[in-house]
Amino acid sequence: MSGALVVIDVQNLMFSGKTVPTVHEPETLIENINSVIASARAKDQDVIFIQQSGPEGDFLERGSEAWELWSGLDKAEKEPVFEKTEGDSLTSVGLSSYLQENGIRDLTLIGCASEHCVTATVKGALARGYNVTVVADAHGTWGSEDTPPTQMVAQQNALFETSGATLTSTAALAA
């Protein structure tokens, strides 16, 4: 069995600042995400990209500029991209089939947004029996009126750990 890195929803909407504000500290986040991608490739792990798709008129309408993967994302042409319409990336039939066909049971998760699609994917993967690792400093969000983004990420990391996921850091993976 092998492992895979799943890069969740690193799309223009989150980084361009055109439709909504950028995620918190976008330069640091994309640097960490790309570092984790490089680490996964160095370990011959599969690198998989997830792209949220919304209905016509949605912020993430399929084919829109906001829907495209962020240009600063280090994606190799051969690496698969799977679309999803729900928060949990594993609801993508393509992703679920890919993982099963390749005997992948260990998932490392990074991406956007911490309290939405990353959390839904962590919960979904754990419920399906996957071994889940979350890179604590390679997922990001905007936060909310009541919760600053750094606090939101910290809360989600605590939730991931108590739910049964393993936490690691970008630096630990690069070592």
Secondary structure, DSSP 8 states (H G I E B T S, - for coil): -EEEEEEE--BHHHHS-SSS---SSHHHHHHHHHHHHHHHHHTT-EEEEEEE-B-TTSTTBTTSTTTSB-TTS---TTS-EEEESSSSGGG-HHHHHHHHHTTEEEEEEEEE-IIIIIHHHHHHHHHTT-EEEEEEEEEE----SSS-HHHHHHHHHHHHHHHT-EEE-HHHHH-
